[in-house]
Amino acid sequence: MKTKGFATVFAAAAFTIAAPAFARDDGPRFAQDRLDTLVAQHAEASRHIAHADRGTSREASALFARKAKDNAS
């Protein structure tokens, strides 16, 4: 039982000491590059959504016009 407690404390201490070695600290330039990438992805997605909405609206308008024409006949 004492060995398990010692192993737990030892492992926790080792992980605490080793954690900074694996931490990512690429600095502000990395953060700015990541932000620029996300903004570009957002702009592209917004254009894609806007384009899809226009197509859907045109299709709906055409369908509505056809139904109105059929109903009028």
N, C-alpha and C positions, 0 to 999 in steps of 0.2 A: 504494500500500500504506500509506504514511504517512497519507494522507487518511482511509482507512477506520479506522485506529487512533484518529486524532484525533476522528472522528465518533462512534466508540464511547464514548470517554472523555467527550466532550461530552454525549452522550445520557444516559449513566449519571449524570453530575453533575446534569443537568437533572431527571431523574426523581427523584433523591434529594432535591433541593431542593423539588420540586413535590409530593412524596408527602404531606407533612403537610397540605397544602391540601385534599387529597381524603380524608384520614383521618376516620373517623367518631368523634366524641367527644361524645356526647350526655349524658354524665355518668351519675351513679348513678340518677337518676329514670328514664331510659330503660331502664337495666338492670332496675330493679325492675318497671317496666311489662311488659317482655318476659318476665320470670320469672313474673309473675302470669298473663300470657296463656298461657304454656306449662303452668302448673299447672292452669288452667281446662280447657285442651284435654286434658290427661292425665285429669282427673277425668271429663270427658265421654266420652272413649274407654273408660275403665274401666267406666262405667255401661253403655255400649253393649255392651261385651264381656260383662259380667255378664248383661245382659238376653238377649243372644243365646245364652249358655250355658244359661240357664234354659229358653228355648224349645226348644233342642236336646234337653235332658234330658227335657222333657215329651214331645216327639215320640218320642224313643227309648223311653221308658217305655210310651207308648201302643202303639207298634209291637211291643214285647216282649210286652205283655199280649195283643194280638191274635194274635200267633203262638202264644203259650201256649194261648190259648183254642182256636185252630184245631187244634193238636196234641192237645189233650185230647178233641176231638170225634171 
